[in-house]
Amino acid sequence: MICPYSMSRPGGVQGQVLGLARELRQLDVDVRIVAPCDGPPPDATIVSVGPTVEWESNGSVAPISPGRATARRTAEALRSIEPDVVHLHEPIVPGPTVSALIGFNGPMVGTFHAAGEVPYQWLRPALRSLMMRLTYRVAVSESARETAAGNWTGAEYTVLWNGIEIERVASATPASAPRPTVLFIGRHEPRKGLEVLIDAWAGIDRDARLQIVGVGQQTEELRRRAVGDVEWFGTVTDAPRNELLRGATAFCAPSLRGESFGVVLLEAMAAGAPIVASAIEGYQNVARPGKDALLVPPGDVGALRDALRRLLDDSELRNRLVASGHERAEQFSMRRLAQRYLELYERALVPAG
């Protein structure tokens, strides 16, 4: 597997790569990961191709590693590993995935994660023919498929939803909380909607605490507002993150746009945390309104505050959402996803004709 983003930093794509690799190993697949790292790799099977730089894309900042040195290290890794199949996550993000797309001559599966306003256009002329070298193309949602297909017409895509390692989340020990807590996990950037949540929390008028996990360009600005009953955790590793999810009275995902799939919602469901989220397409791929989560218009401070109050006040509503969420999370297990990808790998290895 090849990932263009730093594996030593948290992120949705990185989490999918690590989780899928773990499940594939349970199916007796020898999986190696080639990717950039900005510190010690979080897994012994990761081959680092070097550090990253910040890249602005789709309203976010991603840690990628473009350049000749990365291309050389990627080629060296492929020669050393001699893979039967290469699985490229985000095949056209500059860095090791593009290098492999150009240099590897065997079967390749490409997974497209992004949706929304992704700056693929400048790459289209150079990579149009290279895109056709992918043996199979996968998108993690219909919106991700539309984004990819809108830039490379004529190619077929299989939609395989992202997966969730249910047991890793569900088995965590709940973090202790003396008061009801609402949890936010994500980068502190405009499209994630943390500013909307802070504004809603300022008038929540409940004996509760807001816990915020993550960092980003808005962190200092939002902390300076000094809204009461807010606890800032910064970056945390998977284990304490899962403990916070398990201990939360409610989980809030107020993103405004640019989410192709709501993995973080599935994690909250697996943890038993009832959800308030924005009614954007990526989240509606996962959460059914009123059944698995309370969904509110993106950017609507009043609607978000009202929904949070409902969850904090109504234990019966919370229990109902949690029960439905558990069932929903089971439908997106990482084991099922790994089995589907294994089928694709096996088909890719069959000679054409």
N, C-alpha and C positions, 0 to 999 in steps of 0.2 A: 504494500500500500504506500502511496505517496501523497503527502499532505503539503500544501504550500504555506501553511501557517505554523507559527512557533508552537511546538508541542510542550514547551515548558511554561506556556501561558494559557490560562483558561479560555475556552471558546467552544461554541456549539459544534463546529466541524471537527475540532480536535477531540472533543468528547465522543463523537460518533466513531471516529477512527479507532480510538483506544477501545471503546466498548465492543465494536464489531470485531476487532482483532482478538479480543479475549474470548468472545463466543465462538469464533471460527476455530480457535485452538482447541476448544472443547469438542469440536467436530473433527479433530485430527488434521487440521490444516496448518502447515508451517507458515506463519505470517511474520514478515519483517516490515518495519515501518521506516520509510526514508522521509525526512522532514527537517526543517531548520529548528534550532533550539537556542534559547538565550540563557541557558543555565543547564544544570544536570538534567538529562532526559528522564521523564517520569516512568519510563519502562525500559528494561534492559534490551529489548529487541529493536529499539529505535536507533537508526543510523543518522547522526546529525550531519547536515550539509552546511552548517554555519549559523551565524547570528542573523537577526532580521532588522528591517527598517520599517517605519510607519507608512502605511499606504491608505489614503482616503478613498473609500468606495462605499456607495449605497448608504450614505449618511453615517458611516462608521469608520473606524480606523483599525486596519488589520496589520498584524506583524508578518511581513513577507520577506523573502530573501532572493531578490533578483540578481542578475549579474553573472559574469563568466566563471567566477570561482565556484558559485553554486552549481552551475551547469557541469563543470568539471567533476565536482564531488558527486553529483548525481550519477554521472556516467560511470565513475569509479565504483559506486555502490552497486549499480546494476550489473556491472561486470563481475563483482565479487559474489553477489547473491545468486546470480543466474536464475531469475524467477521464471516459473512456467507462465504465470499471468501477472500483469501489472494492473493494479486498481488505482486510478487517478481520482482523487477527490478535488473538485474544482479544476478541471483540466486546463483551463485557459488563464488562471491566475498566474502572473509572472513568478518564476522561480522553478523549483524542481519538477512540478507537474508539466509545465511547458517543455522543459528540457527533456523529460522522458517521452513526451508526446512526439518530439522531434527525433529523438535518438534511439528509442526502443523499437525493435522490429517484430516482437512477438505479439500475442493476443493482449488487448487492453480493454478494460472496462472503465468508463468515465462516469462519475457521479456529480451532478450539478445540484448544489445546495442553495444558491442565491436566488432571490426573487426581487423584483422591483427595478429601480433605476441603476443598473449595473453598467459600468463603462466598458462594455465589450466591443462597441462599435469600431474603435480604432484598431482592434485586433482582427477584425473580420477578414480583410483582404489577405493578410499574411497567414492566417490559420484556417481559412475555409477548407483547403484541401487536406490539411493535417487533421482536422476534426473528423474527416471521413475515415481516418486510420483507426478510430476507435471501433472495436469489435461490437461492443454494446454500449448504449448511452442510457443512463438512469437519471431521473429527476426525483427529488425527495417530496415533491408535491405537485399539484397541477399548476400552481403559480410559478414554481421553479421551472417546470416544463415549458410553460408559455414564455418565460424569460429567455430560456436557452433556444427554443425553437424560433423565437422572434428574431434572433440574431443569426441562426444557421438553419435556414429553411431546407426542406428536403430530407432531413435526417429523422429517424424514428427514435422515440424515447419510451422507456418503460418507467412507470411511476412506482417507486418503492419507498414507502414512508420511512422516516427515521425510526430508530428503535430506542428502547429504554431497558436498562439492566435493572429489572424490578427488584430482585432480591438484594442487590447492593444498596438500594435506597431503603427498602422496607425493613431491612434488618438492623438499621442504625439505631443507636440508643437516643431517644428524644432529648434534646437540650432542655435543661430545666428553665422554667420561665415563671417568675412569681406573679406576673400579670398576663392577661391575654396579649398575644403578639401578632403583628402582621409582618410578613417577610417579603422583601424585594431582593432579587438576585439579578445582576446584569451590569453591563458597562454604563457608566454615567455620561451618556451622550444624548443629544436631543431626541433621536428617534426612539429611544428606549422609554421615554415618558416619565423618567424619575421626577423631573420638575413638576409635572402634573400631579404626581402622587404626593410630593412635598406640599404643594398648594392645598390639596384635598385634606392632608393630615393636619394642616394648621388649624382647621376648623372642625376636627373630628368629634370633639366634645365627648370622649369616652375614656374610661380608665384602662388604657391600653398603650402598648409600646410598638413603635415601628423599628424593625431591624433591617439594615441596609447592607448588603454584601456586594462588593465590587469597587472598582475605581474607574476614573475616566476624566475627560476634559472638563466636566462640570462639577467635579467633586468639591473643590475648594469653594466655588461660588455658592453651591447649595448648602454646604456646611455653615457658611457665614450667615445664612438666614437664621440660624439658631432656633429652629422650630423645636418645640418641646417634645419630650418623650420619644426621641429618636436616638438609636444606637448605631454607630458606624463601624463596620467590621473590616473594611478593606478587602483585600484578596485573601481567600481562604482555600485550603485544599479540599479534596472530595469528602473526606471523612467528617470534618466539622460542618461542612456545607450540608451534608445529608442529615446530620444531627439537628441542625437548625430547621430544616424542612420538616423533620419528624416532630419537632416541638412546636411548630407554628400553629396558632389558632386559625390563621388564614394566610394565603399566599396571594400576592398582587403582581400582575404583569401588565403594566399600563402602556405598552409600546404603541407608537403612533403609526408605524409603517415598517416595511422592509423585512418582515418576518415570513420566511417561506414555510415554516413549520414550527409548532410549539413544543419542542422537546422539554423545555423547562416546565410546561404545564403537565406533561406526562410524569415528570419527576415528582411534582407536587402531588399528583394523584396517587402515585405509588407510595408516597410518604404519608398519605392520609391527611393532607392539608386541603381544605376547601379553597376554591379559587375565585378571585375577581380578576377579570382580564378585559382588555380592549376587544371590541368586536371587529377585528381585522381579519382578513382572509386566512393568513397563516395560522392564527389561533383557532379560527372556526373549522380548520381542517382537523383539529384535535378535539376541541371542547364543544359539546352541544349545548346551546344556550338554555339556561334554566335546569338542565339535567346534570351536566358535569361541571358547570361553572356559571357564575353570574357574569354576563358580558355587557359592557357599557360602551357608548360611543367613544372612539379615541379622542383624547384631548379635552373631554368634558369633565371639568373638575367637580362640579356639583353631582353629576351622576356617579362618579367614582366614589365620592365621599358617602353618598347615600347607600351604595352597594356595600361598602366596607362596614357601615353602621349596621346594615341588615345582618351581615354575617356575624359580627361581634355580638349582636343582641339575640340571635335566634339559633339556639343549639340544635333544634330539630332540623332547620334548614342546613346547617353545617353537616349533620349526620347524613342527611339525604344526598348531598353533593359528594361526600366522601365515599359512600357506598357505590354510587354510580361511577365515580372516578376510578375506583379500584377495578371495576369491570372493564372500563374503557382502557386503562393502562395495559391490561392483559392482552388486548388486541394488538398492541404495538411492542410486544416483547422483542428484545434484541436477538433471542434465540430464533424466532421466526424469521427475522430479517436476515440473519446469518445463513439460514437454510436456503432462502431465496437467492442470495448472492452466490452461494456455493453452486447452485444450479446454473447460474450464469457463467461462472468460471469453467465449469465442466463443459458447457456448450461451446464456450469460446475456444476450448482446447481441441474441439473436433475440427479437422481440416475442412475447409469450404469445398463444396462439390462432392 
